[in-house]
Amino acid sequence: MASPPIRSLLLSLPAILFWLVMGMLLALAMPQQAWAIKASTAVVIGVIGAWRYSWWLVNILRGLVFRWRRFPALRRQYHALAHPYPRRLFIMVLSYKENPQISARVFTALARELTGLPMQTTIVVSVGEEIEARFIRGVFARAGGNAAKLMFMQQNQGKRVAMGHALRCIARDYNHPLTWTPAAKDDLVIFMDGDSLITPGAIRRTLGFFKLDSRLGGLTTHEDAIVENGSLLASEWYKIRFARRHAMMKSHALSGKVLTLTGRFSIFRAPTVLSEHFIRGVEADHLNHWLFGRFRFLMGDDKSTWYHLLKERWNMLYVPDVLVYSLESRTDSFFRLTIPLTFRWNGNMLRNNARALALGPGCTGFFIWFAILDQRLSMWTTLVGPVNATLLVITHSWYYAVFYLIWVIVTRSLQLLVVAMNGKQISVIDLPLQVYDQWVGSLVKIYASYHLNQQSWSKAKAKTASQPARSLFDPARLLSRAIMALHVAIVMLLLALSVGVIHLPPLLTFGIS
């Protein structure tokens, strides 16, 4: 469970101090001649680092303003509402052959949360098998969820098709002529996954925000992970990612937008998401790529919903004091788990990133537009430090490796302090995990940016492939890799020039004196 900020910060100090002491000992152990190395070769590392850490600091400060000033004001207005609930609430749960133990926890928590809420509630659950539906119905009944209307749809054609069918089912109920009233414009729809465990108050403390802002199209909440059957490394990796997400989402929310409305748990205004235009956009979202042609998105439905709201200029909200857990049952090794997940998440982001940028600052707001742009730049700038340090070690001195290691320890320790302030208790292994996530994540993101057509999703018994197997000599694949290699080579050349590892030949004067 996430700890209160002050408590988690105090509990994190020993691990952070350990790394700072290690950095200090490395600095003291360096011989005198090491401090005489050419400092100018590290200027570019410093300039890029200054930019990156300035942007990081801006986001931290914005997050603090949102969490301790903007959001508390919203919460006070929420508490002042006489009736924060809509007349009707619809919940779409996507559960495909989920682990029965996970389903039992998820639907027990959902039934208990809905108990006593003064509104009509309809839940549409998309399942893979009839036996799964019977199991969930039994769990829900035993948890006291009889007041809610529970419906099931069976699907086996992928998550997006399941979403389309479930939303059309809800739309028929929403638009029924015998139950529809003008107040239906205030009805709400919750999107959640079958492995999302809501904490007490998750629904009670979020619905009313839509009454405070008539332009609020969707909201999402703080998340954390409970990793079962997985390694300590995997669990800590998830928790670091969610804590960093928590910090960035608060910063973005200060602009009235966020960069994703997660499918794990998000709430939308019903008229927006129950239109055929929206449903078809999620169900059949696609990309027309100059190299790979037209291909449909298999994953990243939360990015499609986000893009629709962004394009229609709806406001979005992040609710930092409501927590939803993602129940992760992972048995793969650390690398077999983290690299495919990183590839999937980054691919989803990149497939939507360019079209979101094309909307322009006038539609998205300047800060959010620049944050979207930074998603494309950061995969390169994150690697400037390690690449330049490696070049300097190869061509100059191994002292550069030690100095860069000290820099990494100090800067990542500061980053982990912020993570601790966002409720994550830091352990000694978190610093190398943070570095791994940043560097390997950037490499994976670069690869994904040149292979946007490659999509794969696998969990439990469900597996989805992006396309039929291609030949190793497929022209599109070879060209994309050649372009990637060319761009990487150009970046490496520029970095080598910038730190003086190589030099341009003198210009020829052609005999001119």
N, C-alpha and C positions, 0 to 999 in steps of 0.2 A: 504494500500500500504506500501511496505517496505520503510523505511526512510534511508537517507544516514547515514553511520556509526557514524560520530561525532554528528549529530543531534539526532539520536536515543539514543546514549549514554548519552547525556546531559538530554534528556527528561526522561531517565530511572533512573537517580540518585536519585530523591525523593523516589521512591519505594524501591530501593536497600538500601538507607540510613535508611529508616523506619525499614527494617528487621535487619540491623546491630545495630541500636539503641535498638531494642527489645532484641537482643542477649546480648548486653551490660547490659541492665537493669536486665535481668535474672541472669547474672553473679554477679552483685552487690547485688542482693536480696538473694543470697545463704548465709546461715549461716556459721560461721567460721569453725565449725566442718565438713562441707561438703568438705572442701579443704584438709582434712586429710584422705580421703578415699584411699584405696589401689590402687595406680596408675598402678601397674603392671598388673592388670586384664584387662587393656585397651590396652596392648601392641599389641595384635593381630589385633585389630581394626586399630591401627596406622600403622602396617606393611602393611596390605592389602590396607589401604587407601593411604599409600605412593606410593605403586605400581600403584594403579588405577589412582591417580592424576598425577603421573609422566607420565603415558601413555597419559592421557588427555592433559597435558602440551606439550608433544612432538607433538601431533596432532595440537594443537593450533599454535605452532611455525611453523610447516610445512605449515599450512594453510596460515599464514601470508607471508611466503616466496613465496608461489604459487601466492597469490593474488596481492602482491605488487612488485614482481620481475619477476617470471617466466611468468605469464599470460600477464602482460603489454608488454613484449617482443613479445609474440605471437600476441597480438592485433596490435602492430606496423607492424609486418610482414603482417598481414591480410590487413591492410590499404594500404600497398604497392603493393598488388596484382592488376594487370591491369584488370583482369576479374575473380572474385571469384566464378562465378556461373558454375554449370555443364550444359551440353547440355540438359539433361532431368532430371526432378525432379518428383518423384512419392510420393504421400501422401496417407497413409492408415489411415482412421478414423474409429474407432469402436464406434458406437453409437447404443445402443439397447434400444428402447422405452424411449429415453431421454426426459426430461422435455422440451417442446417446447420453453420456454423462454430461457433456457440454450442453446439449439441448435441455436436459433437466434443470440445470442451473439457470440457463438463460430464460426459459419460460416460467420458471418459478418466480424469479425476480420480477419479470414483466407483469405477471398476474398480481403479485403483491403490490406493485407500484400503482396499478390501475384500480385497486380496490378502493371504493368510496369516492372516486372522482366523479363530479357532477356533470357528466357529458355522455353522449352516445359514442361508444367505441367499437370500431370494426377492425379486426385483424385479419389480414390476408397473408398466409404463410405459403411460400413456394417450396415444395419438397421434391425429392427425387423418387420416393417410393411410398406406396400406400401404408406400409408398416411404420414408416417414419411419421406420417400424419396421425395414425392411431396412437403412437407413443406420445407425441406432443399434446394431443387432445387430452389424454389421461393425466399428464403432468399438469397441464393448465387447470383442469378441473380440481385436482387434489390441492392445488395452491389457492383455490378460491376465486378463480377467474371467470366464474359463470356469468357475471354481468356483461362481459364483453362478447360480441358476436365473433366467432372464430370460423374462418373459411380456409380451405386448402386448395392449392393448384399444384398439379404434378408436372414437372418439366425435366427435360434432359438435353436441351439444345444450347446450354450456356447461360451465363448470368444475365446478359443483356436481353435475350429473348424472354427469360423468366421475368425480368423487370417489366418488360412491355406487357406481358399477359397479366401480371398482377396489377399494374397500374390501370389497365383497361377494366379489369374487374372492379377496382375501387371507383373508377370514373362512372361506371354504370350505376353503382349504388349512390354516388354523389349527385348524379344528374337525374335520379329517378323523379318523375313528375309528381309523385304522391308525397315525397318527403322534402323536395327542394323548396327553399325559401330564400328571400334576398339575403338573409343572414349567412347563407352558405359561403359567401365570399370570404368569411372569416374562419372557415373550417381549415384544419391543418392535417398534414400527412407526415408521418415519421418513416424515414428509411432506416432500416437497421439490418445487420447481418445476423446469421444464425449462431455466431460465436461471440456476440457482443453482450456483455453482462452489465446491465445498468445498475447503478448504485441507488440507494433510497433517495428519492427527491429528484431524480433525473428528469422525469416528466413534469412533476408538479412545479418545479422551479424554472422551467424554460418556456412553457406555452405562452405565458402572458407577455413576453417580449414583443409578440406580433401585435398586441393591442397598443403597445407604446409607440410603435413606428408603423404607419400604414404603408411605407415603402420597403419594409423588411421582407425579403423574399425567402431567405433561408438562414438557418443558424446551425452551428455545430459546437461541440463541447470538448473539454479536456479529455485526453485518453491516456491509458497506461496499459501495460501488457502483463498477463499472468501466463508464464510459459510452463507448461506441464510436460514432463517426460523429456525436457531439453536440458542442455548443459548450462552451467553457470555463465559461461561466456555468452551464449545465445540470449539468456535472460537479461544480462547486463547490457548487451547491445541493443535490445529492444527498448529498454528503459531509458538509455541515453538518448536514443532517437526521439522518443516521445517527450522527454524533458526539453530537448532542443526545439521540438515542434511547439511545445507549450509557450516557450519564450518568443518565438517568431510569430505565432498566431496572435498573441496579444499586441505585438507591434503593428501587424497588418490591420487588426480590427480597429485601431485608432483612426483609420481612414475609411471606416464603414464598409470594408471589403475584407475577404480572406483569400488565400490562394488555393484552398480546396474545401469542399463540403463533403467530408468523408462519408463513405457508404457504411461505415461501422455504426454511426448514429448521427443523423442530421434530421432537422425538421424544416418543412417547407409549407408555404401558403398553398392551399389546395388548388385554387383556380390556375395557378402557374404550372403545376406539375401534372395536372390531370387533363390538359389540353392534348389533342392528338398531335399537334406540332411538337410539343415537348416530348411526348412518349416516343414518337417516331424518331426524334433526334437522338434519344438515348439508345433506343433499340437498334437503330441502323446507322449510328454515327460512323463516319468514315473519313479517310484522308485521300486527297488526290495528290500523289507525290510525282514529282517530275521524273524520277527514275523507276520507282516501283509501281507506278500506276495507281489505280484506285483499289484500296483495301479497307475492309471494315475493322473497326476496333473490337477486339474480343474482351478487353479488360478496361479499367479506368473509367467506369461508369460515373464515379464521383467527379471526375474531371469534366465529363460531358454535362452533368447537371450544373456544375459551377460555371462553365462557359456560357450556358444558356442564360443563367441569371446575370452574369457579367455583361453579356451582350444587350440584355434588356434593361440594364442599368438599375437592377434591384439592389437594395442595400443588403449587406450580410453581417452576421454577428458571431463573435466567438464568446462562449460562456465559460470563463476560466474556473468557476467554483462548482461546476457540475462535472463529475467524473464517470466515464464509461470504460470498462475493462475489455480488452480483446483477449479472449481465451485461446491461447496458442498451444496446440499439441504438436510438438516438433521433435522428431527423432533423428533427423539428418545431422551429419557432422556440421561443425560451425561454418566451414567454407561452402559446403553444399547447400546450406540454408541461406547464408547472408548474400552471396553473390547473385543467385537467381532472383531473390527478393529485391535486391538493389536494382538489378536490370529491369525487373517488371515495374517497379515504382518510377524509376527515371524514364523508362520508355513511355509510360502513361503521361508523365509530365511533359515530355518533349513533343509528343504527338499533338498536344493542345497548346503548347507554348507559343508557337509562331502565329497561330490565328488569334490568340489573345493579344499578342503584341500588335497585330494589325488593327485591332480596334482603336488603338491610339490613346494617349493620355486624356483626351477630352471625354472618352467614354469610361475609362477605368479609374481616372484620377492619376496624377503624376506619380505619387509615391508607389502605388500598386503597379503601375506600368513599369517603373524602374525596377521594382522587386522581381517582376516577371523577366525583365531583361537580364537582371543579375543571375537568374537561374541558368541562363545560357553562358554567361561569362565565367561564373564561379568554377565550372569544371576545368577551366584552363588556369585561372589565377591561383587556385588551390595548389596546383602542382609546380608553380614557379619556384618555390623554395626548395623542395626536395630535388628537383631537376638541376637547378643551378648549383646547389651544394654538391651534387654528384659530379657535375662537370668540373667544379673547382678541385675536388678531391683527386679526380683522375689526372688533371693537368697541372695542379699546383702543389697542394699539400693536404695530408690527411687531417691537419688541424681544423680545416674547414668543416669536416664531419662532426668534430666535437663541438665546435662553436654553434653549428646549426642544431645539434642535439640539445644544447643548453637553451637555445632560442625556442625550440619545440616544447621543452619542458615548462619553461616560464609561461609562454603564451597559452598552451593547453591547460595549464593549471588555472590561469585566469578564466578561461572558458568554463572549466569545470566548477569554478566558484559560482558562476552564473547558473549553471545546471543545478547546483545544490540549492541556490536561492529559489529555484522553481520546483523544489520538493523532492529531488532525487538524492538519496544518500550516496555519496561518492566512496568507492572502494579503490584500492591500489591498482586494480586491473583496468579501471575506467580510462586512464590516460592513454595507454596503448590502444584500447578499443576506440577511443575518440580519433586517434591518428589513423587507425585502420579504416574507420568509416569515412573519414575525409579523403584520404588518398586513394584507397581502392574504390570508394564511391565515385570519385572524379574519373578514374580510369574507365569504370563501367559506364558512366554517363557519356563519356566521349565515344565509346564504342556504340552505345545505344543510339546516339545522335546520327550516326551514319547507317544504322540498320533499323529504321523505324518500323519496317514491315515485320520484323521478328517479334512475335508475341508468344508467350507460353505461360500457362498457369497450371499448377498442380498442387493438390492438397487432398489428403486422405485418399479416397478412391476416385476422385474427380480429376481428370486430366484433359487439357485442351491444347491443341497445337494451332499455330497461326496459319499454316498453309501446308500443301503437299510438299514432300521432300524435294528439294531442288538439287540439280546437278552441281558438283563441285566447280564446274566450268560455266555456271550460269552467268551470262554477261552482266546482268544488273548487280549481282553479288560481287563479281570481280571488280566492276567499276567503282562500287561504293567503297570497297576496301582500298582500292588504289587512291581514291580521293582522300580517304582518311589518312593513309600513309603519307600522301603529299602534304596535307595540312599539318600533320604531326612533325614532319621534317622541316617545314617552314618555321613552325614555332620553335623547334629545337635550334635551328640556325639563328633565329633572332635572339634567343636566350644566350646562346654561345657568344654571339657578337656583343651583347649587352654587358656581359661580365668579363670581356676581354680574353675569353678562351681561344677565340680565333679572331683574325683581323682581315678586313677587306684589303685586296691588293691595291697599291697606289694607282691613282688615275694616270692614264697615259697622256702625255702632253702633246704627242704627235709633232714634236719638233718646235712647238711654240715656246719662245723664251719669255 
